[in-house]
Structures are given as structure tokens and as C-alpha cells.
Amino acid sequence: MQHKYKRVLQEENPELYDAIMKERENRENLLSLFATKNSDGIRREEKFTEDIRTKFSRDADRIIHSKAYSRYIDKTQVFFLVDNDHITHRVLHVQLVSKIARTIGRSLRLNEDLIEAIAMGHDIGHPPFGHLG
């Protein structure tokens, strides 16, 4: 299946599409030898042809648009034995984890799209009390 916006972008502005794809390729070439390349992403089924997003970027998008992720919004992130008035929600915790992880990954020249997908999904399915539950 080819994404509609990929086809439209290729037809309406092929120069822009080529520039986007070239930039994506350049970023891939700058990754550390220890980084997972976007081309290394394995799927059970290749339902989609490549578009301007990488496989790992598409994974992060799927997580963000999932029902499980939307349930984060009302979940409280609780820290035990901490005298803190700033009780927060799990969705904020997940976003902060993602931001910190991408910053560290960028400095190590790792795949930020993969890091974002992992960070955004790291709390999905946790029981009450998070990692200790």
C-alpha cells in the first residue's frame, strides 16, 4: 500500500520529495556503528511501502495514536516516599522519558526514531504502581 501523501508529494513536488529522502539517507549515514539503521527494521508483514517516514518513525506514530497510549492521559504517575507536591500524569512522564532518551541518543549518534518509539511505548501495559506492580 502506498501512502497518499507520498504519491502526492512525489507528483506535485518531486524536488522536495527527493530532498527529504536525501536528508533521510544522510542522517542514516551519520549514525554510529552501534546504531540500529532504519533499513534494519524487520516487520512481520510489509504492509506499506516506504514513505518519508522511517519504519521506526511509523512505529512511534502507531503508539501515539493507539488506545493504550491515550489511556496514559488520565493515569497518575506516583513516586513513593517522595515529599513532592508535583504529582504528574503518566503521559507527561512518557514524554519526558522520550525527550531525555532522544537527547542522549543524539549525542551518541543513535537512531532517534527508534529511541522515540521505545520511549513512547515503554509504559504501555504496566500494572498499577508501574515498574513495581
C-alpha positions in Angstrom: 0.0 0.0 0.0 1.4 3.4 -0.9 0.6 6.3 1.3 -1.5 9.1 -0.4 0.8 11.9 0.7 3.9 10.1 -0.6 2.3 9.9 -4.1 1.0 13.5 -3.9 4.4 14.7 -2.8 6.3 12.8 -5.5 3.9 14.0 -8.2 3.4 17.6 -7.0 6.9 18.4 -5.8 9.4 15.8 -6.8 12.3 18.0 -5.9 11.1 18.4 -2.3 10.5 14.6 -2.1 14.0 13.9 -3.3 15.5 16.4 -0.9 13.6 14.8 2.0 14.8 11.3 1.0 18.3 12.6 0.6 18.3 14.2 4.0 17.0 10.9 5.5 19.8 9.0 3.8 22.4 11.5 5.0 21.2 11.1 8.6 21.3 7.3 8.3 24.9 7.6 7.1 25.9 9.7 10.1 24.7 7.1 12.6 27.2 5.4 14.9 28.4 1.9 14.0 26.5 0.8 17.1 23.2 2.3 16.0 20.3 0.3 14.5 19.8 1.6 11.0 16.3 2.2 9.7 16.9 -0.3 7.0 17.4 -3.0 9.7 13.8 -2.7 10.9 12.1 -6.0 10.4 8.3 -6.4 10.1 6.2 -9.5 10.1 4.3 -8.0 7.2 5.5 -5.2 4.9 2.1 -3.6 4.6 3.4 -0.2 3.5 6.0 0.9 1.0 8.5 3.4 2.4 7.3 7.0 2.5 9.0 10.0 4.0 8.8 8.4 7.5 11.1 5.6 8.6 9.8 2.3 9.8 10.6 3.3 13.4 9.0 6.7 13.0 5.9 4.9 11.8 6.1 2.7 14.9 6.2 5.8 17.1 3.2 7.2 15.3 1.3 4.0 15.8 2.0 4.1 19.5 0.9 7.7 19.8 -2.4 7.1 18.0 -3.1 3.8 19.9 -5.9 3.5 22.5 -3.3 2.3 25.0 -1.3 5.5 24.7 -4.4 7.6 25.0 -5.2 5.9 28.3 -1.9 7.4 29.7 -3.6 10.8 29.8 -5.7 10.0 32.9 -3.1 7.8 34.7 -1.3 9.4 37.6 2.5 8.8 37.9 3.1 8.2 41.5 6.5 8.3 43.2 6.8 6.5 46.6 8.2 8.1 49.7 8.8 11.4 47.9 7.6 14.6 49.5 6.5 16.3 46.3 3.5 18.5 45.5 4.1 17.9 41.8 2.2 14.7 41.2 2.0 14.3 37.5 0.4 12.1 34.8 1.9 9.2 33.1 1.7 10.8 29.7 4.0 13.6 30.9 6.4 11.0 32.3 6.5 9.2 29.0 7.1 12.4 27.0 9.9 13.4 29.4 11.5 9.9 29.1 11.3 10.3 25.3 12.9 13.7 25.3 15.7 12.7 27.6 16.3 9.4 25.7 16.4 11.2 22.3 18.9 13.8 23.7 21.2 11.1 24.9 20.7 9.1 21.7 21.5 12.2 19.6 24.8 12.7 21.4 25.7 9.1 20.8 24.6 9.3 17.2 22.0 6.6 17.7 18.7 6.2 15.8 16.3 8.8 17.3 13.2 7.4 15.6 13.8 4.0 17.2 14.6 5.6 20.6 11.4 7.6 20.4 9.3 4.6 19.6 10.8 2.6 22.5 10.4 5.5 24.9 6.8 6.3 23.9 5.8 2.7 24.4 7.8 1.8 27.5 5.0 2.1 30.0 2.2 0.6 27.9 0.7 -2.4 29.7 2.2 -1.5 33.1 0.1 -2.5 36.1 -0.8 -0.1 38.9 2.4 1.1 40.7 4.3 1.0 37.4 7.6 -1.0 37.4 6.9 -2.2 40.9 3.4 -3.5 40.3 
